[in-house]
Amino acid sequence: MKSPGRRRPALTAGVVAAVLTAALLTACTDEVSTVPSTGLGLVPVPTDVSVDEGEGFVLDADSTIALVTPEIMAPEVHQVGEELAEYLGTATGLELPLGPAVEGATGEIRLELTTGAEAVWDRNSPLDDPAVDAYQLTVDDEQVVLTAAAPPGLFRGVQTLRQLFPPEIEARSVQDAPAGGWTAPAVTITDEPRFAYRGAMLDVARRFYPVESVKRFIDHASTYKLNALHLHLTDDQGWRIAVDALPGLTETGSTTQEGWEPGTGGGERWYYTAEEYAEIVAYAGEKFMTVVPEIDGPGHTLAAQASLGSLTCDGVPTPLYWGPEVNNPIVCASDENMGNVRAFLQTVLASVAGQNPGPYLHLGGDEAPSPPGWYQNYAEAANEIATGHGKTVIGWHQWGAADDLPPGTLIQYWGVGERLRGVIGGEAKNADLVDVQDALDMGARLIMSPADRTYLDMKYDGDTPYGLEWATRITLEEAYDWDPATELTSPDGESVLADESAMAGVEVLLWSDRSYPDSLVSLPSGPEVFVPVDTYADFMLFPRLPATAEVAWSEQADRDYPDFRDRLVQVSSRWTEAGIGWNEAADVDWTP
């Protein structure tokens, strides 16, 4: 847990100069930061930072990585050590051997689990304990010591350590050492996240992302201490995960993308085989991210309905769909057809549960206009089958319309906060807020994903070439400057639909609806107008993904937009070194 008071930095002369310079720049823009900067450029901002005396730790040919761990956790700690060696060795060209700690050794980067760590953490347990991500980091002239109570904490601390070294450390090829060498400043950092669940969603249904692109997304998210990878695997425009017992789902349902009709893929395969999906799950696990698979329903199911006639009321498969519209016809969940729907769910959810060792199944549930009773029929069956496979249910906030929710259910709120906060507590009952309230009344907790803050397919401004703006345009400041705890509180503070105690965490989302230039001018003329998925993802995620990551990680009292913006300007050179095609958003002066 957080300590009652924050220890303020003991600043060296050089850091004092940096702070004074930042203060002068802030004063020139009439913005006053309430959070004292250390000049280190760390994102997310840690709980407690002390800049210490000394010249810092120099990484060189004599440096080693030492592992101190209970035997039961040795594989996970060794994994973190290997990750660190790769991070630091790629750009420096240094080989950093892993081995046991040597008392009194210099040049050592020590990764240490504290006593009792084996009782704290299980890789596939729910993301409900912030303490497993907590860490302590000390850097001085002789060594680096990183300690944590669980392996995820060591991995989160490694992400902070990376940011202490010069930006060139992020390069993907060997670089000449910068002036002053590969040096990390002397610091003491104690850090723990505000929220236990910190997610990032990737829409691979409307636009398919090959395995290597999903890994790239995982790298982006894990660098900023996010710990859940939500994959939107199915939608009207495509079905992306193999289900052996229902091969038609991929044989037919995977042949379209939004804007790409059947036959436009040039023979490419637009779904993940069992082996490829296992590779994604394993890679996420290496970054201590839990995969959250989403099988959307009963709406957003035209790819499934085109594959299986049993999901329609007349038994005839629907035509394939590659358009952009939502609120399309849902699966036929009438009382008469629920036997077919239940059989479909049993087969699909059993397969997906078996391919995902993590605790969650996301069942979707949004934008599903249906005759009376159909939604409830589908939700009841899906909930029962998912929990029967030992999974915790997640649904979009409309899932609150179900007649009942299983214990532990998480509801993902994606309302447009600017439009909804004003009617909280009012006499007019908004349908979205009713669903949220019903879910809360049934014991659910919330994942906060307000569309006007976290939907990174929204344009930055009028010059953004890709994406949409139905929720709003999301500048860097708008992605950052909000508090999940008050997002469901009326503007006057009198009515509270949900406070922080009802919130499991925060998730940032990248939908793939309009990943082509001039996205609002017209529908795509063909596949040739689309940019590569990595180009689209990099541009829309950076700089806004780190903003949401800090919302999820750092305490509200420790966050301040002018300070964050200044730190992010320092961080941005790391994106360039790493080959990330980020957007120099017009509302920020990116001059260091």
Helices and strands as residue ranges (DSSP letters): H 13-28, E 48-51, E 57-59, E 64-68, G 71-73, H 74-92, E 98-100, E 108-113, G 117-119, G 130-133, E 135-139, E 143-148, H 151-164, G 167-170, E 182-184, E 187-191, E 197-203, H 211-223, E 228-232, E 234-235, E 238-239, H 248-251, H 274-286, E 290-294, H 302-307, G 309-311, H 338-355, E 360-362, H 374-388, E 392-396, G 397-401, E 410-413, H 417-420, G 421-423, H 431-441, E 445-448, H 451-454, H 476-480, G 484-486, G 500-502, E 503-510, G 527-529, H 533-541, H 544-553, G 556-558, H 561-577
